[in-house]
Amino acid sequence: MKGYYSRKLHSLLGVIPLGAFLIEHLLTNYQAYERGKEGFDKAVNLLNSMPLVLFLETFLIWLPLLYHGVYGLYIAYQANNNIDRYNYSRNIRFTLQRITGVITFVFVIWHMYDTRFQVAIGNITHEELGAAMHEMVTNPLIFVLYVIGIVSASFHFANGLWAFMVSWGITVGPRAQRVSSYICMGLFVIMSVMFVMALNAFRGSEFEEAAAMIDMIQTVLS
């Protein structure tokens, strides 16, 4: 029963609050595509002007992420991946869920180190996040790794949402599970496309000019 409750908590945290955080992150970054640098900066400032933002991030993002990620690695280590013998849809998705979970956990740590952690230690400001993203994703290798990371995160959430609804008794019966599977995979495609569009927007001229301006200021100050 102890393992049962641990897995239930792991499942719940993956949808609430981490799933909500992923969607919020998607909508914030999508402003770079929809409204350019000004829209992205406004979205970032809106989030960081929320009261008790550090408290909310700690208890609704960082601690849940730590538990979900570490326990997820333990689950992935224990998993019996046998798609070579049983290559039906659910088994393939079971294996992909574990693989994308590991990729997502590593990617999120890397991404947070390059963005929020750099803001926290004062290397960049919230207004310079767009320029920092521009410098990263204009590197072709980093861009490809980011695409792999965001597609993995999108699949892990969408497929995990489907599994969550099954395991928590929300979708009962083959038909309900089949319909929810189509919906969740559709959500995966939409999220992946929006994330890639946002990522590509950071390579645009507005963010390039901002990055050049920051480089010039740093050169003058040094």
N, C-alpha and C positions, 0 to 999 in steps of 0.2 A: 504493500500500500504506500510505503514511503516513496518508492520509485514512481508509482502511479501519480501521486500528487506533484512530484517534481516535474514530471512530463506535462501534466496539466498546466502548471504554472509556466513552464517553458512555452507551451502552445499559446497560452493567453497573452503573455508578454509580447510574443511575436506579432500579434494582431493589435493588441492594445497594451502599451502605447506605441510600440516601435513601428507598427504599420501606419499609424496616424502620423508619426514623425516622418516616415518616408514619403508619404503623400504630401505633407506640408513642405518638405524639402523639394519635392518635384515642382509644386506650384510656385514656390519662391524662385527657383532657378529658371523656370519657364518664363518668368518675367523678363529675363535677359533676351529671350527670343521674341516675345510679344511686344515689349515696351523698351527694349534696349537697356543701356547702362543706367539711365535715370530710373526706370521702372524697377530694375533689380535692386538698386541702392535703396529705394523707398521701401521695398518689401523687406529687405534686411534690417533697415532701421526700425520698421514697424515691429518686427519680432523682438528686437533687442531693447525696445522701449517698454515692453511688457513688464508689469510689476513682478517682483520676485523671480526674475528670469533665471538667475543662477540656481535658485531652489528648484524651479520647475525642470530645468535641464538635468540637474543631478538626480532627481527622483523619478522623472518621467522619461529620461533618455539614457544617461550614463549608467546608472545602476541596473536598470532593466537590460540594457545592451550587454553589460558585463555578464550578467547571469545567463541570458539567452545565448550569448556567443560561446561562453566557456562550456555550459552544459550541452550546447549544440555540438561542440567539438567532441565531447564525450559520447554523445549519441552516434555521431558519424563514425567514431572509432569502433564502437560496438556493432555497427550495422553490418548485416550479412548481405553484401551486394552480389547478386547472382543473376544479372541480366544476360549473361552468356548462356544460361540454361532456361531462364524464364523471362523472355523479352517481350512480355505483354505491357500495355500502356501504363498500368498502375505501378508495376515494378520499375519501369524505366523512370517514371516521375519520382518514385521513392529514391532512386539512386541519384538523380539530378538534384533533388532537394538537398541531399547531404553534400554533394560537390559544390553547388552554388552557395550553400551555407558557409562553407569554409572560405570560398573566394570572397563572399560578401563581408565576412568578419574581418579578413585581412584588409580588404579594400576600404572599409569604413574607418579602421584605425589609421591607415595611411592618409585618407582624405581629411579626417579630422585633425591629424597632426599638421598637415599642410595649410589648413584654414583656421579652424577655431582655436587650436592650440597656439598658433602664431599670433592671433589676435590677443589671446589671454596673456602672453608674455611680452606683448608690446612691439613685436616686430612689424606688424601691419595693423591698420585700423579696419573697422567694418566697411568704411568707404573704399578701401583698397582691395577688398576681397575679389571684386570683378577683375581688376588688373592682375592680381595674383593668379586667378584662374586662367586668364589669357596667357600668361607666361608659361603655365604648365601645359595647357592643351594645344599650344602651337608646336610643341614637341611631338612629332608623329608617333613615337613610341608610347609616350605618356597618354596621348589621345586614345590609342588603341587599347591600352590597359584600362583607361577610364571607361571606355565603351564596354569592355568585358565586365568590369565591375558593376556598372549600372544595369546592364542586362541581367547579370546574375542576381543582383539585389531585387530587380523587378520580378524575375521568375520565382525566386525564393519566397517573396511575399505573396504573390498571386497563388502559387501552388500551395503554400502554407495556409493561405486563407481557405482554400478548398478543403484541405485536410482538417483544418480547425472546425469547419462546419460539419464535417462528417463525424469527427471524434466527439464533438460536443452535442451531437444529436439534433443539429439544426436541419440538416438535409438527411432525411430518412428514406431509404428505398433507392433502387437503381435509377429511376427516372429523375428524381430530384438531384441525385449526385451527378448524373450525366449533364443536366441542364446547368448546374452550378459549375461544372467543369468547363463548359463552353464560356460561361460568363467570366470565370477567373482567368482563363487563357486569353480571352479578349482584353481583360484588364491588363494582363502582362504585356500584350502587344502595344496597347495604347500608352502605358507607362514607359516602355522602352523607347518608343518613337519620340515621346515628349522629352524624355531625358536626353536623347541623342541630339534633338533639335536645340535644346538649351545648351548642351555642351558645345555644339558647333557655333552657336551664337557668341559664346565667349571668345571665339577666334576672330570676331568682327572688328571693324575699324574703330568703333567707339571705345572698346576695351583696349585696343592697341594704343590708341592715343593716350588713354589713362595710364597705361603701363609705361609709356615713353615719358610722360610727365613726371611720374614717380621716380623713374630712373634719373631724370635730370635734376630733380630736387635733392635726391640722395647724393648725387655727384657734387652738387654745389655745397651741401652741408658737410660733406667729407673733405 
